Amino acid sequence: MLYEPHCCYWPLISLFVCNIQVQKQVHPALMAKEDALQHIEELILQLLNMLCVAQPRSVQDVEERVQKTFPHPIDKWAIADAQSAIEKRKRRNPLLLPVDKIHPLLKEVLGYKVDYHVSLYIVAVLEYISADILKLAGNYVGNIRHYEISQQDIKVSMCADKVLMDMFDQEEDIGLMSQCTEEPSSSGELTYDDLVRLEIAEERQYLRELDLIIKVFRNHFLSNPKIFTPEDVEVIFSNILDIHELTVKLLGLIEDAVEMTADGSPHPLVGSCFEDLAEEQAFDPYETMSQDILSKDFHEHFNSLMAKPTVGLYFQSVAEGFKEAVQYILPQLMMVPVYHCMHYFELLQQLQERSEDQDDRECLKQAITALLNLQCSVERIYTKHQPRRKPGEPMYRLYSRQVRSKQLAIKRMNEIQKSIDGWEGKDIGQCCSEFILEGALLRAGAKHERHNFLFDGLMISCKANQSSRLPGSGSAAEYRLKEKFVLRKIRIVDREDSVELRHAFELIGKDENCAVFCARTAEEKAAWMAALVTLQYRSTLDRMLDTVLQHEEQAHPLRLPSPEVYRFAVHDSEENIVFEDKVQSKTGIPLIKAGTVVKLIERLTYHMYADPNFVRTFLTTYRSFCKPQELLALLIDRIEIPEPEPTEEDRQALWNGDQPMAAELQRFRKEYIQPVQLRVLNVFRQWVEHHFYDFENDPELRSRLEEYITSKSMRKWVESINKIIKRKLQTQSNGVSHNITFESPPPPIEWHICRSGQLDSFDLMTLHPIEIARQLTLLESELYRAVRPSELVGSVWTREDKEKNSPNLLRMIRHTTNLTLWFEKCIVETMNLEERVAVMSRVIEILQVFQELNNFNGVLEVVSAINSVPVYRLDHTFEAIPERKRRVLEDAVELSQDHFKKYLIKLKSINPPCVPFFGIYLTNILKTEEGNPDFLRRSGKDLINFSKRRKVAEITGEIQQYQNQPYCLKVEHEIRRFFENLNPMDNRSEKEFADHLFKISLEIEPRHCRQPPRFARKTMYSLKSPGIRPVRTSTSGTMKGHPVALEREPPHKITFRSIAETETEMSASSSVPTSPNTPTPPQSASSDLSSVFMDHDLSSSYAKWSKCSFL
């Protein structure tokens, strides 16, 4: 074996790229870190060193070296791959590792000319082992729900694999349990979501165990009809094929239900999956299975078969340890379906108790009722035969549930170690990850029974510590350590019963030292042997199953229709799709950088996996490169999938009466047609749920969709789409909205000088500042929440048809502009200084309430008005404002400094509801749209730049996350009408209004004046503010118990053009004062929005008067 950690005399070979290709071949959905690839390279060089120690000169020499040094059965598989590589070499090089690089190095190191076929053979062996390690590590990473393979993952997974550990003779020097970073289960009950997620993982693992029974064990019975009759196969395996078919169907239904979960649903609704199958009596095969496997006939027939010498010799010839696997593992595996059936009964009860959907609860109730007879029958059979299984004892499973019960396993191992006196060396948790079994065994040659603990890496034999039971003994340990056995360094040998030893088995170490243990009964021996043989040969059985599955896939490849008849079957290439270098962090799904519209539709409804993030992004942004009618036509074309045409060989076979394509067509329908159809329907559902405005604007589009989906056979999913359409149409026609229940009633309306019914007297000074801020916040929140993503993508609000494409956004923009100009007008047109100071103070009070309500858009409307040219030059007015209010204004202005740094921090820290500052989003979208091309040129073809659309969708996603939470405030309709009808410009043009305000500003505070002119008061009422504390006890307008604001990535930086610090640089005919909450549009934008989108530094003008006011 290998003893050197590195083969230092080998020249440096960079295999990174090649190992990445190998990894992508075995686990295309995962990524490998650099340290993992480095570790694989070191292991490959170790193998290369081992193969070259014997100085091979022929292929036969290498083959003999592999047979001599590789553990069985991996030697056979490596040799088979190498021989295949040599055979294929006649046509092309089938290997991913660089034969051309390694061939000259072999000559350099060995010192003689090496035949190219020898190099090819060696590299093929190395590549097989590399793929085997990466496959093992990838399976482990998938089990712990990670998406990247690290060096530590490779080490951990190899420690659990006896074959690879024997090959590399590594020491188990890492703590396996510490590597499972999956969060521990909470102490509370599992939610419905948790149960469904765990059940999917459970069903997949169960399906693999069924595959092992059928494709490894059963197939070897079928492959030798001379030894095993059809009756033997039927008695031993019962109706396992029916169980497998049901499991595949159930798993598919549950996965489909999860994928099609509506956004408004509290959780996936899986009740109908069980109800449909239960009503079909699909679970009935479990009753037959229980009767057959738990009967005496099964055990007697099985034991009589295994007692035949020809049977033992046959299974020994299959692989090392296979006879023991059949004798001890197979009977335990055949019990797994019985236990799993009873698991369904418990699961349905748990799901019914936790379901939050009434229809789902009813489906689960119907399923439980339909399965009641089956449950009674299975439990009666189980009780009658009384299998020896203690209450609470976990059922036998070939694969561990380490991730699911990690914390319990750690706790259990720590407790066992503390109970053993004389423990030395590493902790159990450093070399084991799972506790398997414990019980009493008699050690041959010992006087007393031993208490043995079996873990997945160790077997510990202890003696009862009698002294611990005596008072004052000082030892709390229950056992005293006698022996430790490292499982990967021993062989398990079954011993025949004799006069001296009954129910015995033997553990033989590498040094040929042995230990014989005897169980009390045959059943106890069977339990110990099943556990030990499973741990010893599980990796071998896994590889045997993987080999069978791989051969099946190669024998019946997934053949797609010709691209000439189905355009979505074109292979990926640089001409039609380009991917980002990174993948999605939580799913491992590749990110699309650019592609043709056909390729984007293909990936939108990909047969291999669902990508909900891509679906959301696509439906948000597709209008920038595709019209709704075109999208519907493409999706219909996508779902109408023709079957692949038969080849010439297939036609010849059909002529001879054979069915050569039957298996391939079955796989094509299951793995391609069904997933694609489901995902197209899911896109339809998401489309009508979140973007129904496409169908509101185009009734023909809706009619075409309804007509098409009605013709489809997937009844349950079609009904869900039709329900959404019906609900949307009802809302549209009746104006029905979802009722929202708040934890507390809204605060009462606050009044000041004017009351309800005095609309003509409403003004800034006559209404209560609290109610002005509340009603404006309600109005702006509704305007903000009404903006759709489609109004933003492609900067359509700046185009000629903006009124049609962005009506809600334009309403928000125009409201913001009007309100900002109204604040300016209220301040500047108040000629009397005392009144003007009161007006500006009142505006600052409104700003304070905006801040309390988290209305950032309102806050920056006030800041924009204060910083407008006619207002910010009023030094005498600012000096007369109380210092406390000036500090409030200064804090508000600071929100916009340093590219809105403080604003972004504050937005992340607050709880909704809120009204974010919309302008920063528009600026970011404009910069993204203008700074990135619509198409990327690749291989002479223009591909849709989807990376650009994803960036825009991220911004619209930030907008949407604040659109869900309304304010707990009451609309006062007269005040609402007052603000909706504001017309501060009095029908003047922009230039006329700008000139008007600037002229009045010069009148009330001429340039360089020491004292402003005196003007008479125009109002007779008191200027004293009612304050911003409600007269009545009320809430501030926000909801109690609302969720914390979601974390967001900060938008792109925004730069502003500074305004001149002296008004002498500005003419009286300057443009309308600007508002900061929207960015500058392209030159094509119409003039009525230009005043809103002018960028400027919100703090530059404020600095002028803040210095003289605050110093």
N, C-alpha and C positions, 0 to 999 in steps of 0.2 A: 504494500500500500504506500501512500504518499506520506512523507514525513517533513518535506521542506515546504514552508509556507509560500515561498516564491522560487521560481526557477531562474536564478539570477544570471545564469550563463546564456539564456536565450536573448537574442537581440530584441529590442523593443518593437512590439507589433501593436499597432493601433487597430483594434477591432471594434471601436465604439460604434461606427456607422453600421457595420455588419451586425453587431449584436442588437442594435435598434431595429434593424430589419427583421431579425429573428423574433424579437419581442413583439413587433407589430403583427407578425404572422400567427403567433400563438394567442396573443391577447390584444387585438386591434383597438379595443376601447380604453386601454390603459397606457400610461406613460411610465418611462423608467428614468430614475434620477441618475446623475453621472456616477455617484458612488456605487450604485447597483451595477452599472455596466462595467465599472472598474473591477468590482469584485468578481463578476462573471469572467472577465478577461484573465484575472489571476487564476481562477479555477481551471480555465481552459488550458493555460500554460502548464499548470500542474499535470493535467491529463496528458498533454503533449510530451512532457518530460517522462511520464510513466510509460507511454507507448514506445518512446525512443530508447529507453534504457536497454532493451533487448537488441538494439541495432537491427531493425527489420530491413530485409532486402527484397521481400516479396509481399504481395497481398496476403498470402497464406501465413506469413510470419506475424503480420499485424493481427490477423484474425485469431491466431493462437494466443497472442498476448492479451487480446480482449477477453477471450474465453477464460484465461487463467486468472486475470486480475479483476474483471468486472463482476459484481454480484449477480446472481441469477434472479430474475429472468432478464434483467436489463441488457445483459450481454447479447442475448438472442436478437432483441429489437435493434440494438445498435448495429449489429452485423447485418441484419436485414436491410436497414437504411443505407449502409455503406455499399452493399452489393447492388442495391437499386440505383445508387448514384453512379456507380461504374457503368451499369447498363444504360442509363440515360445519357451518360457522357458521350455516347456514340452520336447522339443527336444535338445536345447542347449541355452546358454546365448548369445543373439544377440546384447548385448550392449557393447559399448567401455568404458564407465565410470565404475569405479571399484565398483560393487555392494557389493562384499565381504568385501571391506574396509569400505564402508559407513554403511552397516547393523549393525555391532557391535557398531558403533558410535551413531547411532540412539537410541539404547538401553541405552547407557551411558548418553546421553543428556536428553532423555525423561524420564528416570527413570523407564521404564517398558519394558517387552519383546515385541518386535515388530515382527509381522509375516513377513517372508521373502518376500512374495508377495507384501506386503506394501512397503518394501524397494525397491524391483524391480520396482514397479510402480512409486515411487518417483524419482528414478534414471533415469527411462525412460523419465519422464517429464523434468528433468534437462538436459538430453542429447539432447532432442528435442530443447529446448531453446538455448542451447550452439551452436548447429548446425545452428539454425536460425540466431543467432547473427553473427556467422562466415561467413555464406552465404551472409548476408547483407554487412558485412565489405569487404568480398572478391569481391563482385560486384562493390563496390565503388572503391576499389584499382585498379581493372581492368579498370574502366572508366577513371581513371587519369593516366593509363599506368604505374603503379608501379607493383612490383612483390613480395612485402613483406608487411604483415599486421602488423601495429603497434598499440599500445594502442590508440594513437590519431586518427588513422583511424577508430577504433571501436567507439570511442566517437562521431566523426563527423557523421558517417553513422547512428548511433542510434538517433542522434538529428533530422535527417530527417525522422525518422520512428515513427509515432504517436503511434502505438501499443506498441513498446518496451519502448518508453518514458513514456507512461501511466503505463506500468507494473512496471518500476523501479522508476517512479516519479522523474526523474533527472532534474536538472536545466540546461538550455542551457547556459553554461558559457564559451563556446569556440567560437572563430571566425571561422565560416565554411569556409569563402573564403580564409583565410590565409593558409588552409591546402592543397589547390589545387596547388601543386608545378609545375604543367605543365607550361612550358615556355610560356609567352604571345606571341600572334601572332605578327609577324613583321608588321610594318606599310606599307611595300611594298605589292605587289600582291603575292598571293599564287602561288607556282610553280606547275608544272604538278604533281610532286611527292606528294606535299601537298594535292592537290585535290583528288588524288587517295586514299591516306591514310585516309582522312576525309570521302570520299565516302564509303569506306569499313565500317568505324564506323557508318556512317549514315544508310547504308543498314542493318546492324545488328540490330540497334535500331528499324528501321522501320519494320523489320521482326518480332521483338518481339511484336510490336504493332499489327501487323496482326495476330500473334498467339493469342493475348489477345482477339481480335475481334472474331476469329473463335472458339478457344478452351474454352473460358470462356463465352462470351456473346452468341454467336450463339449456342453453345452446350446446354445452358439452354433453349433456344427457342425450340431446337429439342427434348429435353428430356421430354417435356410436350405437346404431340400432341393434347391433349384434349382442350388446350387453344389456341395453335398456329397452324394454318394450314400451309401446304407447301407453299401456296401463301404468307402468312405473312413472312415466312423466306426468300423467294425469293425477295419480295419487299424491305425488310429492309437491307438484306445483299448482294443483287445483285450477281455479279460474283466474290465475294471476294476470293473464292478458286482459281480461275484462276490467280488473282493478286498475291496470295501467291506463287503459283507454279512458276510464272515468276520471282518473287523476289528471290526465292531460287536458280533458275537457273542462274540469272544474278550475284548474289553474288558469286556463285561458280566459274563462268567464270572469274570474276575480281580477286578473290583470286588465282586462278590457274595462271593467267597471271602475277601476282606479284611474285608468287613463281618461275615461269619459266623465270623470267627476265634475259636476258643475261648480263654478266658482262660488255661487251662493249657497252650496250645500255644506252642512256642518262637517261632513266626512264622506268618504266613499260609501256608496250604497250597494252592499254585496248580498243583501237578503234575497233578492230576486234570483241570484245565481244558484243559491241552495234550493230555493222554492221550485224553480223550473226543473232541476234535476230530481228533486224528491218526488214531484208529481209524476215524472216519467218513470219512477221506481228505479232510477239509475244506480242507487246505492244498494240495491238488493244483492248484488254479487258478494257483498261483505258477509251476508248471512251464510252463503254457501262456503265461502273461504273459512269462516269461523268453525263451521261444522267439520270441514275436512281436516284442518290443521290441528284442531284440538281433540280430534278423535284418537282412540288407541290404534286404529288401523294405520294412521299416518306414521306414528312412531315405530310400530312393529315392522311395517313395510320398509321404512327407511333404514332401520337398524339391520334388518336381514340383508338388504342390498349392500350396505357398507361392510358387512361381515364377509362378503364374497372376495376371495383373493384377486380375481380378475378385475373387479371394480377398484380395489385399492391400487393395483398396478397401473390401471388406466389413468386414474387421477394423479398418481405420482408422476406419470410421464408428461402431464400437461405443464406443470411448473412446480418448482420446489414449494412445499407447504400447501399445495392445492388440495391434496387429499384431506389434510387436517381442516382446511377452510370449509370443504364440503361437509365434513362430518360434524363440525362444531358450530361454524358460523351460519351455514344455510338454515338449519332448524330455527335458530334465533331470528334470522332475517324473515322467515316465513311467518313469524308471530307479529312482525311489525305492522302489517295491514290490520290485524285484529285490534292492536292497541290504537292505531291511527283512526279506525272507525269510531272507537269510544271517545277519542279526542274530538271528533266532529260534534258529538252530542254535547260535550262540555262547551265547545267553542260557540255553538249556536245559542246556548243559554247566556253566555257572557256577552255576545253581540247584541242580543235582544235587550239585556239590561242596560247597555250603554248607548244604544242607538238614540239619536236625537230627532230622527225623521219618522213620522207616524206611519207612512206607507212602508218604509223599510222594516219597522217593528212588526207590522202586519205580515209582511213577507216572511220574516224570520219565524213568527208564530205559526204560520201555515207550514213552513218547512219542518219545524219541531213536531207539529201534529202529524204530518205525513210520515215522519221517520219514527214515530213512537213505537209502532209494532216491531220495526227492525231493531230499535234500541232494546226493547224487552227481550227479543229473541237472542240477540248477541250476548247480552248480559246474562241471560239464563244459561246459554251454552258455556260461557266463560266460567260462571260460578260452579256449574255441574262438574266440569273437568278439573277445577281448582288447580291451575298452574301455580307453581311455587313462586309467588311474587309478593313481597312484603308490602303492606300499605305505605304509600308515599314513595316506594322505591321506583326510580326512573326506569322506563321501559328500555329494552336493549335497542341501541341504534349504532350503526356502523360508524357514523360520523358524530363528532362531539358537538355539544351546544355551548361551546366555550364563550362565544360572544354574548349569548343570551344570559348566561348565569356566571359571568366572570367573577363578580364580587363574591358570590356564594362559594365558588371554587377556591378562591384565595383564602377566604375565612376558614373553610373546612380544612384545607391543607395546613394552615397555621395551627389550628386546634390539634390536629393529629401530631404535628411535630412537637408541640408542647407536651403532649401526653406520653412522649417517648423519652426515657431516661438514657443518657449516654449518647445522644445524637452528636455526630461530628461531621464536619465538611459543610458543603453548600446547603442552603435552605432548600426544602422541597420545591418551593416556588421558583427557584432558579433553574431547575432542570425538568420541571413538569408543569403542565398546564391544566390537568384535569384529574380529579379523583374518580376511580373506576369502581372499585369493589373492595370489601373487607370481609374477613371471616376466619374461622378456625381451620387449620390444616395440621396434620401430623407430619413432622419432619422425620424421615426414615433415619433411625439410629438415635433419635432423641427420646427422652423419657416422657416428656410432656408435650401437649399440643402447643402449637405456635399460633399467635394471632397475626395474620398477614394483612397488609395494606397494599393494594395495587393502584398505581398511578400510570399515566400514559408514558412515563419514562423510567419509573422505578417500581420494584417490588420490594417491600420492607417486611422482614420476618422478625417478630418480637415475641418475648416471653412475658407472661403476666408478672408484674412487679409486686410480689407479695409484701415487701417491706412498706410500700406506700399505703397499705391498708392498716398498718399497725399504728397505734397512737404514739405521737412523738417521734416518728421515723424521720421527719424532716423532708421527705420527698413527696411531691404532689403528683409525680408522673405515674401513669397507670401501667405503662409497659416499659420493658427494658430491651434495648436494641440488641439483636443477635446477628442479623445478616442483612446486607443490602445487595440487590441484583440490578444492574443497569441493563434494561431490556434489550438495547441494541447490541449488547455484547454477549448475549446468551442465545441458545437455541432451545426451543420447547419440543420435547419428545414425549409422545403419548406412550404410556406403558400398558401392556396387556395385563389383565387381572391374573394373579397367581395365588398360591397358598399363602405366601408371605405378605404380598402387597395387593391391596384391592383399591380400586378407584385412584390410581396413582398417575402422576406425570413427573417428568424430569426436566430440570433446568441445567443445561450444559454450557459452561463458559468457554471462551476462546482458548484458555489454558487447559481445557478438557476436564477441569474440576466440575463435579456435578452435585446437584442437590435433588433428592427425591421427596415429593410431597404427596400425601394421601388425603383425599377428602372422605367425609363420613358416608356419603351416598353417591350413587351414580349421577343424580341430578346436580349435586353440588360440584362434582368434578366437571360435568358438562358446562356449568356456568363459569368456572375458573378457566377451563380450556377455551371456551368461546371468547372470553375477554382477552386472554393471553395471545391466542392465535390472531384475533382481530388486530391487536396492537403490533404483532410481528409482521403480518402480511397485508395490512390494509393498503399500504402504498402499492404493493404488487397488484392487488385486485383493482385498485384505481387505474393503474397503467393498462391492465388488461381491458378494462371497460373503455378507456379512452381510445385504445387501439381499435376495438370493435366499432365504436362510434365513428372514428375517423375513416375506417374502411367502408362503412355504410354510406358516409357522406361522399366519398370518392366514387363508390359504385353507383350512386344515384345523385349526381350533382344537381344543384339548383340551376336549371336551364331556363333562361328568360326568352320572351318572344324576340323576333328579329327587330332591330331598330327601324327597319323599313316600314313595319306595320305598327310599331309601338315606340314612339319617340322617347319615352321615358326609360328605355332599356339601353340607351347609349352609354358606353363605359366612360368613367371619369377620366378626364385628361386636362392638360393645361389649357386647352382650347375651350373648355366648357365650365370648369369649376376650379377655384383656388381656395385653399384653406389657410387659416391663420396658423402661426407656429405654436400657439398655446391652445389648450382645450378648456372646456368649462370646468371650473374648480370642483363642483359638487357631483357632476355626472360623468366626467371624462369624455363627453361628446365633443367632437371637433367643431370649431367655430368656422363658419363660412366667411371668406374674405370677399369673394366675387364669384359670379356665375351667370350663365344664361338664364332666362326666365324659366325655361323647361327644367333645367337642373335645380333651380330653386324650388320649383313645385315638387320635383321628385324628392328632395330632401325634406320638404315641408311634410310630406306623407311617406317618409322612408319606411321600408319594410323591416329593417333590422332593429330600429329603436324609435321611441317617441322623443321628440324634442320640444317640450312646451314653451321654453324660452324663445326658440326660433319661431314658433307659431305666433306667439304674442308680438314679437318684433315685426314679423312679416305682415300680419294683418294691420298693424299700426302704420306701416310705411309703404305698402305695395303700390298705393295710388301714385307715387312719384315715378313709377316705371310701368304701370299696368292699370288698365281700367277695370272696374268691377265686372262688367260683362265678359271681358277677356279672361279674368280670373275664374269666373264660374265655368266658362267653356274649357279652360285648361284642367280644372278639377274634375269635370265630367269625363274628359278624355283620359285623365289619370285613372279613374276608377273603372273604366271600361277596358279591362285587361284581356287581350286575346291569349289563348293557350299557345305554347311554343309549337312550331311545326315539327313533324317527325323528320328525322334524317333519312338518308337513303337506306341505311342499315335497318332503321326502324320500319320502313315501308316493306323491306324484304321479309322482316320477321312477322309483320302483320299479315303478309301474303301467305306465310306458312302457318298462320293460326295462332301465333304467340301474341303476348301483350307486353312488348318491351318497354313501353312508356308508362305503364300503370303506376309503378312506384315513384317515378319522377314526377308525374302529374299530381299524384297525391301530395308529394312534398311541395310542389309549386303552389298548389291551392292553399296548403296549410301555412307555409312560410312566406308566401309572397302575396297572393290574392287577398286572403283574409286580413292580414295586417294593413295592407294598403287601403282596402275598403273601409276598415274601421277608422283609420287616421284621416281619410278624406271626410268621413262623416263628422269626426271630431273637429276638423277645420270648419265645416259648415256650422256646427254648433257654436264654436267660439265666435264665428263671424256674426251670426244673428244675435248672439248674447251681448257682445261688446261693441259691435259696429253696425247696429241695425239701421243707422242713418243712411247707409248705402242702399238699403231696400226701401226706406221711406222716400228717398229721392227718385227711385226708379221702380215703380210697381211691376214693370215687365220683368225685372231681375228677380223679384220675389216670386212672381208667378212661375217663372222658369225653374227656380229652385224647388218650390213646393211640388211642382209637377214631377220633377226628376226624383226627389227623395221618396215620394209616394210609391214609385215603381220598384224601390229596393226592398230586399227581403229581410234586412236586419231590423225587425219590427221594433225592438225595445229602443234602439238608438234613434230611429226615425221618429218615433213617438215623442222622445225628449226634445228633438228639434222643433217638431210641430207645436209642442206646448210652449216653447219659448216664443215662437212667432206669434201664436195666439195671444200670449201675455203682452207682448210688445204692442200688438195692434190694439188691444183693449186699452192699454195705457195711453196710446196715441189718440184714440177716439174719445175716451172718457176723461182724459186728463188725470187718470188715477195715479197716485204716487204712493210709495211705500210709507206707511205710518211709522214714525219714529217715536219710541218711548224714552223719555229722559228720567233720570233718577229723581229730579226735583222739578217743580214747576218753574216756568220762566219768570224773571223779575217783572214787577208791574212797570207800566210806562211812567217815565219821569216827565213832569211838565214844569215850565218856568213862567214866563210872562204870558205867552199864548197858550191856549187850550185847544182841545179838539173842537172842530167846527170853525176855527178862525184861520183857515188856510191862507187867506189874503194877507194876514199879518205875520206869517212864518218868515223868519230870517235867522241869521247867525246868532244875533243877540237876544232874540225873543224865545227861541227854543232852548231846552235844557242841553248843556254840552254833553252830558252822559247819553241822553237819548239821541242826539245828533250822531255821536260815535257809534252807538248800538245800531241804529237804523242804517247808517252807511256801511257798517260791518256786515250786517245781514244782506244788504243789497250786493256788496262786493263779493261776499262769500258765494252767493247764488250765481253771480256772473262768472266767478272763478271756477266753480264746480261745473258750470255748463260748457266750458271749453273742451272740445274733443281733440284727441290726438291728430285726427285727419286735418284739422284746421291749422296745424303747425308744420307738419312734414312738408318739405319742399318750399318752405317760406311762402306758402300760397296766400298768406294775408297781405303780401306785397304785390301780388299779381293783378292783372286787369280784372279777372273774375273773382276778386276777393270777396265781394258781397255774397256770392253764392257759396264759396268754399269755406269762408271763415266768418260766418255771421256772429257767432257768440264771442269770438275773440275781438272782433271789431266793436261790439257793444261794450266790452270791458275796456278797450282802449279809449273809446270816446267818452265813456263815463269818467275815466281817470283824468282825461284831458279837461273835461268840463269842470270837474270838481277842483282840480288844481287852479284853473283860471278863475273859478268862483272865489276861492280863498284869496287869490291875489286881488281880485276886484273889490272884495269886502274890505280889505286892508287899505288899498290905495284910494278908493273913492270916499273914505271917511276923512274929511278935511280937517276936522277938529283934532288936535293932538291928543287930548284926554280920551276922546272917544276912540281914536285910532289905537292908542295903547291898550284900551279895554278890548277892542276887537282882536288885536294880535294876541293878547293874553288868553282870550277865549279860544282862539285857534290852537294855542299851545295846550290848553286844557283838553281840547278834543284829541290832540295828539297823545296826551297821557292816557286817556281812556282807550285809544287805539292800541297802545302798548299793553295795557292790561288785558285786552281781548286778543292779543297776538295778531292784530291786523297790521302786518308789516307793509302791505300795499298802501294802507291809509297813512301810516307813519311817514312813508317816503313821499306821498302826495303833499303832505304838509311841509316837509323839508324842501321839496321842489318849489312850492309856492313861496316859502320864505326866502329861498335863494334866487328867485326870479329877479331880473334886472330892475323892474320898477320898485320892488320891495326891499331888496337887500341894501340899497343905497340910503334907506331912511335911518341914518345914524341916530338922530334925536329920538326917534320912536323906540329903537332898540335900547337906548340908554335908560329910557323911562320904565322899561319892563322890570319887574322884581327879579332880583338875582336868582331866586330859586327856580323861576320859570326859565330864565336864561340857561341855567345848568341843565334843565330838562331838554331844552332845544339842542344844546351842545352835545348831550349824550345821543340824541337821535341822529344828529349829523354824523357822529362818529361811526354809525352803522355802515355808512357808505365809504369810509376811508379804507385804504389799503385793499382796494378791489373787493369791498364788501366783506372783509375778513370777519369783523365782529358780528355782522348780520348772519353770516353762514354759521358761525359758532352758536349764536343764539337760536337760530332756526332748528339746529340739531338738538338743542337742550330742552325745548319747550314741548308741551303735550298738545296735540290737536284738541279742539278745532283751531284753525288759524287761516289767515289769508296771506300766503307768501307774496313776496315782491315779484310780480310777473315779469317785469322788464329784464331781469337777469337771465331768465329762461329764453326769452326771445333773442337776446343778444347772443347767447351761446348757440342757439339753433342757427342764427344767421351766420355766425363765424364758422360753424361746422359745415353748413351748406355751401358757403362761398369758398371755404378753404380746402375742400375735398372734391375731386372730380366725380361726376355721376357715373362714369365708366372707367374701367381699367383695361389697358391694352395688353393682351397676352396672346402670344403666338399668332399675331396678326388679327385677332378677334377682339371686339369690344365686349367686355363682361360687365354686368351690373355691379357697381361698387356697393356691396351689401355691408361692408364695414362702416361706410359712411351712414347708411340707414340705421345700423345698430347704435351708433353714437347718438343720433337724433332720438331714437327710441328710448335710450337711457335717460335723456333729458325729459321727454314726455312722461316717462315712468315716474320721475321725481315729481312732476306736476300732479300726476294722478294719485300719488300716495297721500296727498293732502286734500283730495276731493271727496273723501268718504265721510268725514266727520262734520255734521252740521252744528250750528250754534243753538243753545237752549235760550233763545230770545223770541219775543213776540213781535210780529210785524205790526207797526202802526201805519195804516194804509194812507192816511193823509200826509204824514211826513214822508212816506215812501214816494207818494205821487209828487210831492214838492221837489225831491231830489232827482226823480226821474225826468222831470220837466225843466231842469236848470238850463238856462240859456245865457250864460255870462257875456257872450259876445254881442248880444242884442242884434243879431243878424248883420253885424259888421263883417267886413273881410278881415283876414288875419292881420294884414298890414294896418288897417284902420284901427283895429282893437289894440295892437301893439303901440301905435302912435298915441292913441287915446290914454292908455295907462301911463306911458312914459311922460306925457305932457302933464298929467295931473301930479305925478310923482315929483316933477320939477317945481310945480306950483306949491305943493305943501311943504317941501324941503328943498329950496333952491341950492344950487351948488355953493359950497364953501360958506354957507350961512352959519352964524353963531347962534342965532335964535330963530326958530321956524316962525313963519307968519301966523297970525291969529285968525281963526275962523270960528264962526258961531256954531254951537251945537245944533244938530238936526233932530235929536231924539229927546223925548220928554221923560222916558222911563229911567229907572235907576240902572247905572252901569255896573253895579256890584254883581259879581258872579254868584250863582247858587252853589258853586263848588262842584267837586266831582266825587263826593261821597253821597250815595243814594240816601234820600230822606227816609225811605222805608228799608227794612232789612231785606236784602235780596242778594242773589248771587251776582257774580261779575259777568254772567252771561256764558261762561264756559261750563261744560259738563263735568260732573264729578265722576271719578273712576274711569276717565277716558285713557286710552292707551298712550304710552310714551311715543313721541315722534320717532319715526324710523330713521336709522342712520342713512346718510346719503354721501356719496362722493362729492367733493366740492366741484362746482362747475368750472368751466374754463375761465381764465382771467379776463377781466374787462378793463379797457383803457378808456379814459375820458379826455375830451379836449377842454382845457382850462378856459374859463371866461376871463375876459380882461378885468383887471382889478380896479380900473378907474373908468367911470362912466363916460369920460371925455372921449374914450376910444370907441364909444358906441353912438351911433346917430339915433335921433328920435324916430327914425323910420326903420329901426331894427325889427327883426321878425318877432312873432309871438313868443312870449316867455316859454321856456322849455320845461318839460316834465321828465324826471329821470327814470321813470319806470319802464320805458321801452326804448330799444336801441334804434339807431339810424338805419332806415331801410335802404335798399339799393336805389339808384337814381330813377329806376322805373316806377317807384312808388308814387302814388298820387299825393298831391299837396295837402290834402285834408288830414294826413297822418304825420306830416313831417314835423310838426311842432311837438308831437309826443315822442318821437324817436331820436331827437337830437341828444347826443351824448355830451355830458359835461361833468366835471368834478363837483360833487354836491357839497364838498367842504371848502372849496377855494374861495367862494364869495363870502361864506360865513366867517372865514378867518379875518376878513377886513374889520368887521365891527366887533368880533369877539375879543380881539386884542385890546381895543380901547375900552371895551365894556367891562372886562374881567380883571384887567391888571390893576 
